[in-house]
Amino acid sequence: MKIKNILLCTFVLGAMSLTSCNLDTEPDFAVPVDVAAQYPQDQLAGVLSNMYSIDYYGRNAYVLADVGTDDIVQGINTGGRFEFESRMEKFEAMSISGGSTYDPMYQAIENANQIINNPNTDGNIRGQAYFLRALATFDAVKFYSDVPIATEPTIDLDEALGNNMPNVDAAKVYAQVELDLDSAFNLITNTDNVNFPSRNAVEALRTRLYLFMAVESNEMPSAEAYQKVIDAADAVQGVTLLDTTNYPTYFRSKASNIETIFEIAVDPVQSRGSNNFGYVYFFDGTTGYGAYTANPEFVDLYDNSDIRKSLFVTIDSVNLPGYKYIYKFDQQEGVTALHSPKILRYSEVLLNKAEALAHLGDNTAAAAIIDLIRKNRYTNPNRATPATGDTTDVYLERRKELAYEGHRMFDLRRHGQPVTLVRLVDGAVNDDVQILKTVPAGDKQFWYPIPQRPILANPNLVQTKY
């Protein structure tokens, strides 16, 4: 049995997934547990590299939260990509697409557990591993609802294949995420390197977590959860908002200390070509898929003075007038569609705080935050509509600011709203749309089904939403 080598294969260049390792033959590049454990910093880098997989933050964790929403219409060249997800027609027996995020999330959790339980790990790195476990666990419960809680590394073949861990109520999973973030905060000393978890990243993720706990957990009263959002947002220090000068290039760059709180920095040599995240949305007439484009009605919500509107491009107003291609992730350092995932940024923290304030009835304070964001997004601030600070106002600004960053489907779910999907009538003629369907609030389609592979491997794991 080669399991002691296999479990750590993901730390070698962070390039292989656990399920892709040969369970019978020891790979030439396998690193025994006792050897890998001598290099916890490299182990941590391996976790981050794994999280950049196509099935996780390298693409799907973003795309799958947006394609089945009212911000998107189908483009010309989908190639069958995300077809069921885009129509909100996910089904129990799915084995790919949405389900593909499940394995890398739990692989990240497993690898973080190896670091946490490694006696050679120092306090800062152990704290960063707690953060990454919290992030991956939070993503799992966000996508799939009731999921297993994994806090110990696997030690034998049976555990590696299935773990036999049962589903845990989502409220309990959120509570575990909170505990992990507490542990992370008490151990992390990093304060300024945005490419690794920091104390600011802990607070930023807390603001996101407590918004979900306010409506999807009975472990904490909603008012208490919203107050925790505000407190965590106030604890984020030394980060500033983008303005109209640096916003257009922000998503084409990496490791910016303006706005960024935590990102996975990607170098051009790590390009996956046509599998780069931005390819799904980008098209310039030759390069890119443009599989999904912006809903023209959504684009119209932006004022012409809003710098964010510049990231929607009509490449051919004569032959393709209806297609508003999304250039938010069009390139990085000259590499088409490459993107360093900006997992946590300051705009979201402020919007999380504004939402919490609005729910607690402090519309004045919420409005001040929305006005601040608009001030930094309008080339002519006089055109910015003064904020009201109610939830409708906050939700709209959130939708515009965080578009295509993996939030929309989950925001609609948290807000108890339905989603109306539309299609272009004929994008070669104009940008008129027609309604495809309306999915009611709370429908199971706002979650993903756990994929069949882990269901079949683990007799204690069941679907709870499908």
C-alpha positions as CSV (number, residue, x, y, z in Angstrom):
1,M,0.0,0.0,0.0
2,K,1.4,3.4,-1.0
3,I,-1.1,5.6,0.7
4,K,1.5,7.5,2.9
5,N,3.1,8.7,-0.3
6,I,-0.1,9.4,-2.2
7,L,-1.6,11.7,0.4
8,L,1.2,14.2,0.0
9,C,1.5,14.0,-3.8
10,T,-0.4,17.3,-4.0
11,F,2.4,19.1,-2.2
12,V,4.8,18.3,-5.0
13,L,4.5,21.4,-7.2
14,G,0.9,21.4,-6.0
15,A,0.1,20.0,-9.4
16,M,-1.7,16.7,-9.0
17,S,-5.1,15.9,-7.4
18,L,-5.6,13.2,-4.8
19,T,-7.9,11.3,-7.1
20,S,-5.5,11.3,-9.9
21,C,-2.7,9.6,-8.0
22,N,-2.2,5.9,-8.7
23,L,-3.2,4.0,-5.6
24,D,-1.2,0.9,-6.5
25,T,2.0,2.2,-7.9
26,E,4.3,4.6,-6.2
27,P,4.8,7.6,-8.6
28,D,8.3,8.7,-9.2
29,F,7.6,12.2,-7.8
30,A,5.8,11.0,-4.7
31,V,7.1,12.5,-1.4
32,P,6.7,10.4,1.7
33,V,4.7,12.0,4.5
34,D,7.7,12.3,6.8
35,V,9.8,14.0,4.1
36,A,7.1,16.5,3.1
37,A,6.4,17.3,6.7
38,Q,9.8,18.8,6.9
39,Y,8.7,21.6,4.6
40,P,5.4,23.0,5.9
41,Q,5.8,26.3,3.9
42,D,6.0,24.2,0.7
43,Q,3.0,22.2,1.9
44,L,1.1,25.5,2.2
45,A,2.1,26.6,-1.2
46,G,0.8,23.2,-2.5
47,V,-2.6,23.8,-1.0
48,L,-2.8,27.2,-2.7
49,S,-1.7,25.7,-6.0
50,N,-4.4,23.0,-5.6
51,M,-7.0,25.7,-5.0
52,Y,-6.1,27.3,-8.3
53,S,-7.2,24.1,-10.2
54,I,-9.7,24.7,-13.0
55,D,-12.4,23.0,-10.9
56,Y,-11.9,25.4,-8.0
57,Y,-10.6,29.0,-8.0
58,G,-8.9,28.6,-11.3
59,R,-12.3,28.8,-13.0
60,N,-15.4,26.8,-11.9
61,A,-15.9,28.3,-8.4
62,Y,-16.5,31.6,-10.1
63,V,-18.3,30.6,-13.3
64,L,-20.8,28.2,-11.6
65,A,-22.0,30.9,-9.3
66,D,-22.9,33.3,-12.2
67,V,-23.9,31.4,-15.3
68,G,-27.3,30.5,-14.0
69,T,-28.3,34.0,-13.0
70,D,-29.9,37.2,-14.4
71,D,-26.4,38.7,-15.1
72,I,-25.8,36.3,-17.9
73,V,-27.0,35.3,-21.4
74,Q,-25.8,32.5,-23.5
75,G,-23.2,33.4,-26.1
76,I,-22.7,32.0,-29.6
77,N,-20.0,29.4,-28.7
78,T,-20.9,27.5,-25.5
79,G,-19.5,24.3,-26.8
80,G,-21.8,22.6,-24.3
81,R,-20.0,24.2,-21.4
82,F,-22.1,24.7,-18.3
83,E,-25.3,24.1,-20.2
84,F,-27.4,22.6,-17.4
85,E,-26.0,25.0,-14.8
86,S,-26.8,28.0,-17.0
87,R,-30.4,26.9,-17.4
88,M,-30.7,26.1,-13.7
89,E,-31.4,22.5,-14.5
90,K,-28.9,20.7,-12.3
91,F,-29.7,17.2,-11.4
92,E,-28.8,14.6,-8.8
93,A,-26.6,12.3,-10.9
94,M,-24.3,15.0,-12.2
95,S,-20.7,13.9,-12.2
96,I,-18.9,16.9,-13.7
97,S,-19.2,20.7,-13.9
98,G,-20.8,21.7,-10.6
99,G,-19.8,18.5,-8.9
100,S,-16.2,19.0,-10.0
101,T,-15.7,21.6,-7.3
102,Y,-16.4,19.2,-4.5
103,D,-13.2,17.1,-4.8
104,P,-10.8,20.0,-4.9
105,M,-12.5,21.6,-1.9
106,Y,-12.1,18.5,0.2
107,Q,-8.6,17.9,-1.2
108,A,-7.7,21.4,0.1
109,I,-9.2,20.5,3.4
110,E,-7.3,17.3,3.6
111,N,-4.0,19.0,2.7
112,A,-4.6,21.8,5.3
113,N,-5.3,19.1,7.9
114,Q,-1.9,17.6,7.1
115,I,-0.2,20.9,7.8
116,I,-2.3,21.6,11.0
117,N,-1.3,18.3,12.4
118,N,2.4,18.5,11.3
119,P,4.6,19.0,14.4
120,N,7.1,20.9,12.2
121,T,4.6,23.6,11.4
122,D,5.1,27.0,13.1
123,G,2.3,29.1,14.4
124,N,1.9,31.4,11.5
125,I,1.8,28.6,8.9
126,R,-0.6,26.5,11.0
127,G,-2.8,29.6,11.3
128,Q,-2.8,30.0,7.5
129,A,-3.7,26.3,7.1
130,Y,-6.6,26.9,9.5
131,F,-7.7,29.8,7.3
132,L,-7.5,27.7,4.1
133,R,-9.5,24.9,5.8
134,A,-12.1,27.4,6.8
135,L,-12.3,28.8,3.3
136,A,-12.6,25.4,1.6
137,T,-15.1,24.2,4.2
138,F,-17.2,27.4,3.8
139,D,-17.1,27.0,0.0
140,A,-18.3,23.4,0.4
141,V,-21.3,24.3,2.6
142,K,-22.1,27.3,0.4
143,F,-22.3,25.1,-2.8
144,Y,-23.7,21.9,-1.4
145,S,-25.4,22.7,2.0
146,D,-25.1,19.8,4.4
147,V,-21.6,18.4,3.9
148,P,-19.1,16.4,6.0
149,I,-16.8,18.2,8.5
150,A,-13.2,17.0,8.1
151,T,-10.7,18.1,10.8
152,E,-8.3,15.2,10.8
153,P,-5.9,14.0,8.1
154,T,-6.6,10.7,6.5
155,I,-4.4,7.8,7.5
156,D,-5.3,4.8,5.4
157,L,-6.7,3.7,2.1
158,D,-10.3,3.4,3.1
159,E,-10.3,7.0,4.5
160,A,-8.6,8.3,1.4
161,L,-11.2,6.9,-0.9
162,G,-14.3,7.7,1.0
163,N,-13.7,8.8,4.6
164,N,-17.2,7.5,5.4
165,M,-18.0,10.8,6.9
166,P,-21.7,11.7,7.1
167,N,-23.4,14.9,6.1
168,V,-23.5,17.5,8.9
169,D,-26.2,20.1,9.1
170,A,-25.2,23.3,7.4
171,A,-25.5,25.3,10.6
172,K,-22.9,23.1,12.3
173,V,-20.6,23.4,9.3
174,Y,-20.8,27.2,9.4
175,A,-20.0,27.0,13.1
176,Q,-16.9,24.9,12.3
177,V,-15.8,27.5,9.9
178,E,-16.1,30.1,12.6
179,L,-14.0,28.0,14.9
180,D,-11.3,27.6,12.3
181,L,-11.2,31.3,11.6
182,D,-10.8,31.9,15.4
183,S,-7.8,29.5,15.4
184,A,-6.4,31.2,12.3
185,F,-6.6,34.7,13.8
186,N,-4.9,33.6,17.0
187,L,-1.9,32.1,15.1
188,I,-1.3,34.2,12.0
189,T,1.3,36.9,12.1
190,N,1.2,37.8,8.4
191,T,-0.1,41.3,8.1
192,D,0.8,42.5,4.6
193,N,1.5,39.6,2.1
194,V,-1.8,39.3,0.2
195,N,-0.7,36.1,-1.5
196,F,-0.9,34.2,1.8
197,P,-3.6,34.3,4.4
198,S,-3.3,37.2,6.8
199,R,-5.2,38.6,9.8
200,N,-7.0,40.9,7.4
201,A,-8.1,37.9,5.3
202,V,-9.5,36.3,8.4
203,E,-11.6,39.3,9.2
204,A,-12.7,39.7,5.6
205,L,-13.8,36.0,5.4
206,R,-15.7,36.5,8.7
207,T,-17.7,39.3,7.1
208,R,-18.8,36.9,4.3
209,L,-19.4,34.0,6.7
210,Y,-21.7,35.9,9.1
211,L,-23.9,37.1,6.2
212,F,-24.6,33.5,5.4
213,M,-25.0,32.6,9.1
214,A,-27.6,35.3,9.5
215,V,-30.0,33.6,7.2
216,E,-28.8,29.9,6.9
217,S,-27.9,29.0,10.5
218,N,-29.9,28.6,13.6
219,E,-26.7,28.7,15.7
220,M,-26.7,32.4,16.0
221,P,-29.5,35.1,16.0
222,S,-29.5,37.1,12.8
223,A,-29.0,40.4,14.6
224,E,-25.9,39.0,16.3
225,A,-24.5,37.7,13.0
226,Y,-25.0,41.1,11.3
227,Q,-23.3,42.9,14.2
228,K,-20.4,40.4,13.8
229,V,-20.2,41.4,10.1
230,I,-19.8,45.0,11.1
231,D,-17.2,44.3,13.8
232,A,-15.1,42.2,11.4
233,A,-15.3,44.8,8.6
234,D,-14.1,47.5,11.0
235,A,-11.1,45.3,12.0
236,V,-9.7,45.2,8.5
237,Q,-6.8,47.6,8.5
238,G,-4.6,49.4,5.9
239,V,-6.5,48.6,2.7
240,T,-7.9,51.2,0.4
241,L,-10.5,51.2,-2.4
242,L,-9.7,51.2,-6.1
243,D,-10.5,54.4,-7.9
244,T,-11.3,55.2,-11.5
245,T,-7.6,55.4,-12.3
246,N,-6.6,51.9,-11.3
247,Y,-9.8,50.0,-11.6
248,P,-9.5,49.2,-15.3
249,T,-6.2,47.5,-14.8
250,Y,-6.8,45.9,-11.4
251,F,-8.2,42.6,-12.6
252,R,-5.4,42.3,-15.2
253,S,-2.7,42.5,-12.5
254,K,-1.7,40.5,-9.5
255,A,-0.7,41.1,-5.9
256,S,-2.0,44.7,-5.6
257,N,-2.0,46.0,-2.1
258,I,-4.8,48.4,-3.2
259,E,-8.1,46.7,-2.6
260,T,-6.7,43.1,-2.5
261,I,-6.9,41.3,0.8
262,F,-6.2,37.7,-0.3
263,E,-5.5,36.4,-3.8
264,I,-3.8,33.4,-5.4
265,A,-1.0,35.0,-7.5
266,V,-0.6,33.3,-10.9
267,D,2.4,33.8,-13.2
268,P,2.2,33.8,-17.0
269,V,4.0,30.4,-17.1
270,Q,1.0,28.9,-15.3
271,S,-1.3,29.8,-18.1
272,R,-3.7,27.0,-19.1
273,G,-4.4,28.5,-22.5
274,S,-8.0,28.1,-23.5
275,N,-8.8,26.8,-20.0
276,N,-7.9,30.1,-18.4
277,F,-10.9,31.5,-16.4
278,G,-11.5,34.5,-18.7
279,Y,-11.9,32.4,-21.8
280,V,-15.5,31.5,-20.8
281,Y,-16.5,35.2,-21.1
282,F,-13.9,36.8,-23.3
283,F,-14.1,37.1,-27.1
284,D,-12.3,39.5,-29.4
285,G,-13.5,38.1,-32.7
286,T,-10.7,35.6,-32.9
287,T,-9.6,34.5,-29.4
288,G,-11.7,33.4,-26.5
289,Y,-15.0,31.5,-26.3
290,G,-17.4,34.2,-25.3
291,A,-19.6,31.2,-24.2
292,Y,-21.6,33.5,-21.9
293,T,-22.0,37.2,-22.2
294,A,-23.5,39.9,-20.1
295,N,-27.3,40.3,-19.9
296,P,-27.9,43.6,-21.8
297,E,-30.5,44.6,-19.2
298,F,-27.9,44.2,-16.5
299,V,-25.3,46.3,-18.4
300,D,-27.9,49.1,-18.7
301,L,-28.0,49.4,-14.9
302,Y,-24.6,51.0,-15.1
303,D,-24.4,54.7,-15.7
304,N,-22.2,55.7,-18.7
305,S,-19.9,57.5,-16.2
306,D,-19.4,54.3,-14.2
307,I,-15.9,53.0,-15.0
308,R,-17.2,49.4,-14.4
309,K,-19.2,49.7,-17.6
310,S,-16.1,49.9,-19.6
311,L,-15.4,46.2,-19.0
312,F,-18.4,45.2,-21.2
313,V,-17.5,45.3,-24.9
314,T,-19.5,45.1,-28.1
315,I,-16.9,43.8,-30.6
316,D,-19.1,44.1,-33.7
317,S,-22.0,46.6,-33.5
318,V,-23.1,45.7,-37.0
319,N,-23.1,41.9,-36.9
320,L,-23.1,41.1,-33.2
321,P,-24.9,44.1,-31.6
322,G,-26.5,42.1,-28.9
323,Y,-23.5,40.4,-27.4
324,K,-21.9,42.3,-24.5
325,Y,-18.6,40.5,-24.0
326,I,-17.2,40.5,-20.5
327,Y,-13.6,41.9,-20.4
328,K,-13.2,41.9,-16.7
329,F,-10.8,39.0,-16.9
330,D,-9.6,39.4,-20.4
331,Q,-5.8,39.2,-19.8
332,Q,-3.0,39.4,-17.3
333,E,0.5,40.5,-18.2
334,G,-0.4,40.0,-21.9
335,V,-1.6,36.4,-21.5
336,T,-5.2,36.1,-22.8
337,A,-7.8,35.3,-20.1
338,L,-5.2,34.6,-17.4
339,H,-6.4,35.8,-14.0
340,S,-5.0,35.8,-10.4
341,P,-8.1,35.0,-8.3
342,K,-8.9,37.9,-6.0
343,I,-10.7,35.8,-3.4
344,L,-11.2,38.6,-0.9
345,R,-11.1,42.3,-1.6
346,Y,-12.0,45.4,0.3
347,S,-15.1,46.4,-1.8
348,E,-16.8,43.2,-0.8
349,V,-15.9,43.8,2.9
350,L,-17.5,47.2,2.7
351,L,-20.6,45.9,0.9
352,N,-20.9,43.1,3.5
353,K,-20.9,45.8,6.2
354,A,-23.4,48.0,4.3
355,E,-25.7,45.0,4.0
356,A,-25.5,44.2,7.7
357,L,-26.2,47.8,8.6
358,A,-29.2,47.9,6.3
359,H,-30.6,44.8,7.9
360,L,-30.1,46.3,11.3
361,G,-32.0,49.4,10.2
362,D,-29.0,51.9,10.0
363,N,-29.7,53.1,6.5
364,T,-27.7,56.2,7.0
365,A,-24.4,54.4,7.7
366,A,-25.1,51.9,4.9
367,A,-25.7,54.8,2.5
368,A,-22.4,56.4,3.4
369,I,-20.6,53.2,2.3
370,I,-22.5,52.9,-0.9
371,D,-21.8,56.6,-1.7
372,L,-18.1,56.0,-1.0
373,I,-18.0,53.1,-3.5
374,R,-19.8,55.1,-6.1
375,K,-17.5,58.0,-5.6
376,N,-14.6,55.7,-6.5
377,R,-16.3,54.2,-9.6
378,Y,-17.7,57.2,-11.4
379,T,-15.5,59.3,-13.7
380,N,-18.1,62.1,-13.1
381,P,-19.1,61.7,-9.4
382,N,-21.9,64.2,-9.9
383,R,-23.8,61.6,-12.0
384,A,-23.8,59.1,-9.1
385,T,-27.3,58.7,-7.6
386,P,-27.2,59.5,-3.8
387,A,-27.6,56.2,-1.9
388,T,-30.6,55.5,0.2
389,G,-28.9,52.7,2.2
390,D,-31.9,50.4,2.2
391,T,-31.4,46.7,1.3
392,T,-32.6,47.3,-2.3
393,D,-30.0,50.0,-2.8
394,V,-27.2,47.9,-1.2
395,Y,-28.1,44.7,-3.2
396,L,-28.0,46.6,-6.4
397,E,-24.5,48.1,-5.7
398,R,-23.3,44.7,-4.6
399,R,-24.5,43.2,-7.9
400,K,-22.7,45.8,-9.9
401,E,-19.4,45.8,-8.0
402,L,-19.0,42.0,-7.6
403,A,-20.3,41.0,-11.0
404,Y,-18.8,37.7,-12.3
405,E,-16.7,37.2,-9.2
406,G,-18.7,34.2,-8.0
407,H,-21.4,35.8,-5.8
408,R,-24.6,36.4,-7.7
409,M,-26.4,33.0,-7.3
410,F,-25.5,32.9,-3.6
411,D,-26.6,36.5,-3.0
412,L,-30.0,35.8,-4.6
413,R,-30.3,32.8,-2.3
414,R,-29.4,34.7,0.8
415,H,-31.7,37.5,-0.1
416,G,-34.6,35.2,-0.6
417,Q,-35.1,36.3,-4.2
418,P,-36.1,34.4,-7.3
419,V,-34.0,34.5,-10.4
420,T,-35.3,35.2,-13.9
421,L,-33.2,33.8,-16.7
422,V,-33.2,35.4,-20.1
423,R,-31.9,34.9,-23.6
424,L,-31.1,37.1,-26.5
425,V,-33.9,37.0,-29.1
426,D,-31.3,37.5,-31.9
427,G,-27.9,38.9,-30.9
428,A,-27.1,39.3,-34.5
429,V,-29.9,41.9,-34.8
430,N,-30.1,43.7,-31.4
431,D,-29.8,43.3,-27.7
432,D,-33.5,42.5,-27.0
433,V,-34.0,39.6,-24.5
434,Q,-36.9,37.3,-23.7
435,I,-37.6,35.4,-20.5
436,L,-36.5,31.7,-20.4
437,K,-37.8,30.8,-17.0
438,T,-38.1,32.1,-13.4
439,V,-36.7,29.9,-10.6
440,P,-38.5,30.6,-7.3
441,A,-36.7,31.8,-4.2
442,G,-35.3,28.9,-2.1
443,D,-35.4,26.4,-5.0
444,K,-32.9,23.6,-4.8
445,Q,-31.3,25.0,-8.0
446,F,-29.6,27.7,-5.8
447,W,-27.4,24.8,-4.5
448,Y,-25.4,22.2,-6.3
449,P,-25.9,18.4,-5.9
450,I,-23.0,16.5,-4.4
451,P,-21.4,14.6,-7.3
452,Q,-22.0,10.9,-7.7
453,R,-18.3,9.8,-7.2
454,P,-18.2,10.7,-3.4
455,I,-21.8,9.5,-3.0
456,L,-21.0,6.1,-4.4
457,A,-17.7,5.9,-2.4
458,N,-19.2,6.9,0.9
459,P,-22.3,5.0,2.1
460,N,-22.8,7.7,4.8
461,L,-23.0,10.6,2.4
462,V,-26.4,11.5,0.9
463,Q,-28.0,14.3,-1.1
464,T,-29.9,16.7,1.1
465,K,-31.1,19.2,-1.5
466,Y,-31.7,16.9,-4.5
